[in-house]
Amino acid sequence: MTCFNHMFQRAETGAVAEYAKIDLTIDSEVLETIAAWVLAQPPRPALMPAVSK
């Protein structure tokens, strides 16, 4: 993904000076991409509970 800083906010340079100018906490495009990836993952088998001795 381009145009985002390391906090997944739209940024021009990614410089620290931009942080105060950015209104969004996380861009909705990033959330949609992450959600699509999570939903596309195959189901995992359930973990067995730990057995105490």
Order of alpha helices (4+ residues) and beta strands (2+ residues): alpha
